[in-house]
Amino acid sequence: MKPAIYVKDGDTVELEVKEASDGQIRRNSDLNDVTNLDFSRIHPLTGPIFVEGAEPGDALKVEILDIHGEGWGWTAVIPGFGFLSKENDVPEGVNSQALKIWSSDEGYVSAKFGDIYVKVKEFPFPGVIGTGMRLNGVWSTIPPRENGGNMDVKQMTVSSRIYFPVFRKGALLSVGDTHLAQGDGEVCGSAVEAPTKVKLRVEVVKSRNLKSPVFVSKPREAEYDGDHITFMGFSNDLWNASLMVVKEAISFLSNFMEPVEAYMLLSTVMDLKVSQVVDVPNWTVSGFIPVSVFGNKGGEIMDAFEARER
Amino acid sequence: MKPAIYVKDGDTVELEVKEASDGQIRRNSDLNDVTNLDFSRIHPLTGPIFVEGAEPGDALKVEILDIHGEGWGWTAVIPGFGFLSKENDVPEGVNSQALKIWSSDEGYVSAKFGDIYVKVKEFPFPGVIGTGMRLNGVWSTIPPRENGGNMDVKQMTVSSRIYFPVFRKGALLSVGDTHLAQGDGEVCGSAVEAPTKVKLRVEVVKSRNLKSPVFVSKPREAEYDGDHITFMGFSNDLWNASLMVVKEAISFLSNFMEPVEAYMLLSTVMDLKVSQVVDVPNWTVSGFIPVSVFGNKGGEIMDAFEARER
């Protein structure tokens, strides 16, 4: 693939990055745009950027200097895609197409879920960022690989320094799928997807011989204070333990909104952690939901969590 | 099993909790005590506590009011146990028996790893806490189950409120396996194991009909500021993605200490997160290591992380 631009080792680069749907979903979109979505256009990338001096075996250091959005974002459930898409024992409608448009202002994204005005801290990051693949060919942008790509690691945000293996002359860095917010897990298959402007600094580290990307980050400023409500899953399979967490969380939130809305909300705010992988034969996965995102409805939700009958 | 004590709904209870080895590992232990460890004595529990008025179908609310240790703790690798115990492609010695004794002072546990004096924030919590099982019988304390037990969820710390399903008259709460520190994952199979005094408040919530425990917690005070170094794993299996993270992290830390020491350190400080479960067919698991635990050696370790050749 022909490089879009050529830059020098140490240069700062400013990019315009499209949101994941390549403009098919817009600020004023409705469900019809999800119905008609052409999935083959998912993840338009900005790049590739040819960095002079980068040779196979080197690393490319990418420092994220700034990302900002344009005042809106979207989250959708696309049938056939998402963590629950193969599950049958889920509330009706969880895997149906759905769309939520968020507005973004003063460091928060907000949208109505049921009759709750949800406000989520913004911490923009590129869902997709990676160097050119080792092998020639046309590749899907969906799976992450040794070159990075669709890693969806939300801590990879402003001030992070990411080190990528270089497989091609010039490194051939591309960026896409920027998110304004995401929970660890991104369970419904999309985060708060948004077009952004991204400012990066690139640097060649000679002969680094990385096997796959690594990065340095600070705990993101956007961590929530206050109470978190937590569901746990226990299983001899981390996937099934995670499913148990997500299903329980949807079941609870469905007291306040449509199940499919709960699914989209969890994709945006719930963090999945691997609590332990050693207590044979059941591993623990925990999912944390910060109550502060529910604003003045937080008290009601907390009461329901602590006293509900089901 | 006959209750050890009877308490009223709403009572505060103070417990003395043994560390996981039941006194087989002591403050002045050496490797011989690991060699001679009788695994059948693992997880002595304090309890059961019979809470008056608790009936099957209710929930038992347990608020953790205080936990404090006795100035020391231990971490060990016990052959045959731990996340890497079935792996062959690991550095020599990773799965050999090993023991680290930590001293605890002013909110930190500390121990020497290689020639690095590692200092880890203390946030004591019960590895094992749970109500009486639904079925009669003698049960291993190793796996977590619907009644709780060996969940090893480190956020379940002082000020947390945990809700357990009640399966037996009186709830029959037991506590054990207290930890002074642990990373999400507890990868080597032990955390900073320590005898503690635990203060709890118990309360019956009628007819709650929980399927498994849930809890409320605040982000723990012990979160680390500053840079974190992060390894990522990509695989169509969350277990294999997690293995990739742990192996890469051990490989890096082995530049500074024995591989088995790196394994024990990661068990104590590295947090495993499920970054995404939707980018078909490769999921992302990320492991975060706070550089501040390395004290004045942090700069050297960060330099090595950012510029190393391997």
Interface residues (C-beta under 8 A of the other chain):
Chain A: K61 F81 G82 F83 I142 P143 P144 R145 E146 N150 M151 D152 V153 K154 Q155 R161 Y163 D184 G185 E186 V187 C188 G189 V205 S207 R208 N209 K211 S212 P213 V214 F215 V216 S217 K218 P219 E223 Y224 D225 G226 D227 H228 I229 T230 F231 M232 F234 D237 L238 W239 S242 M244 E248 D271 L272 K273 V274 S275 Q276 V277 V278 D279 V280 P281 N282 T284 V285 S286 F288 M302 F305 E306 A307 R308 E309 R310
Chain B: K61 F81 G82 F83 I142 P143 P144 R145 E146 N150 M151 D152 V153 K154 Q155 R161 Y163 D184 G185 E186 V187 C188 G189 V205 S207 R208 N209 L210 K211 S212 P213 V214 F215 V216 S217 K218 P219 E223 Y224 D225 G226 D227 H228 I229 T230 F231 M232 F234 D237 L238 W239 S242 M244 E248 D271 L272 K273 V274 S275 Q276 V277 V278 D279 V280 P281 N282 T284 V285 S286 F288 M302 F305 E306 A307 R308 E309 R310
